[in-house]
């Protein structure tokens, strides 16, 4: 699921407009570069947010699983 969300962030946040570039001009005239997506600073923030969210969610899942495991072990030992 994380891979799908990461792969489609350009589609969600990009403007989808074509921006013409004047750096290269060939026989066909000026080339048009299609820039879809977010700028580099926003991309870094999104990656950092995703990393923090993953760490927090894994910590919470581990905490609750450990609590349930200790409950089951206590029930087995008391029986």
Beta strands, then each sheet from edge to edge (+ up, - down):
strand 1: 18-26
strand 2: 29-34
sheet 1: 1+ 2-
end
